[in-house]
Every structure is written in structure tokens, then in C-alpha cells.
Amino acid sequence: MATKRTPIDRPPRTPITPEAIRLFEAMKRIKCTCEPRDWDGKYWEHELCAGCEERNRLRRNLHQELRLKPWERTVMAPDAPNPWPAGSPAHEKGKYDAAPIGRSGMGNVMGKN
């Protein structure tokens, strides 16, 4: 007897490609030399160091390689400190779920918040 089940139309899983791993490894080697941000002063005038500029470029490439949506976060180091000032809404929202860290081979691939 044949079944009449309709297959579920699931989107394909995004594979973690060798290029994605290469980009992530390159990001991990970059060191930040930025001056500390003055959150009480003109924090918007903070200038990124060459390392942060390069890391941002690699992060954008990794975001595209993983085919993430614009609102999804790219890979973050699991031990990275929260960059926002304590008590701010962004700091509270920036608390990451540590559960996916152990399952991922690349770090914490974060989705929607």
C-alpha cells in the first residue's frame, strides 16, 4: 500500500566548508591593538586598529561563505568578552547562549537573538 505523505520542504543545511574554516582560523590569529573605548565620552569616534579592520573583512567573507541571513550573527569566539558597557540594553542582549559552543567545530555560530 502506497502512502500519500507530502515530503517536508526543509531548507538544505549550510555546510561548513574548508574555506569557512580557513577564514575562521585567519580571524583567530589577528590581534587587536585598539585603544580602550571611552564609553562615557565620545565612543562613536573610536577608530579601529588594522587588526580589527582585517578581522571585520574576514568576518564579512565568512558570513557570506556560511550563507547567513543579514540578521544572523557570524562566528564569535566563545570566550570573547561582551563589548558593550555594563548595564546597557546592548550588553544585556549580548549575553550568548553557551550551549552551542561545544557542538560546533569552529566556535559559536550564532543565530537570531
C-alpha positions, 0 to 999 in steps of 0.5 A, spaced: 500 500 500 502 506 497 502 512 502 500 519 500 505 523 505 507 530 502 515 530 503 517 536 508 520 542 504 526 543 509 531 548 507 538 544 505 543 545 511 549 550 510 555 546 510 561 548 513 566 548 508 574 548 508 574 555 506 569 557 512 574 554 516 580 557 513 577 564 514 575 562 521 582 560 523 585 567 519 580 571 524 583 567 530 590 569 529 589 577 528 590 581 534 587 587 536 591 593 538 585 598 539 585 603 544 580 602 550 573 605 548 571 611 552 564 609 553 562 615 557 565 620 552 565 620 545 565 612 543 562 613 536 569 616 534 573 610 536 577 608 530 579 601 529 586 598 529 588 594 522 587 588 526 580 589 527 579 592 520 582 585 517 578 581 522 571 585 520 573 583 512 574 576 514 568 576 518 564 579 512 567 573 507 565 568 512 558 570 513 557 570 506 561 563 505 556 560 511 550 563 507 547 567 513 541 571 513 543 579 514 540 578 521 544 572 523 550 573 527 557 570 524 562 566 528 564 569 535 569 566 539 566 563 545 570 566 550 570 573 547 568 578 552 561 582 551 563 589 548 558 593 550 558 597 557 555 594 563 548 595 564 546 597 557 540 594 553 546 592 548 550 588 553 544 585 556 542 582 549 549 580 548 549 575 553 550 568 548 547 562 549 553 557 551 550 551 549 552 551 542 559 552 543 561 545 544 557 542 538 560 546 533 567 545 530 569 552 529 566 556 535 559 559 536 555 560 530 550 564 532 543 565 530 537 570 531 537 573 538 
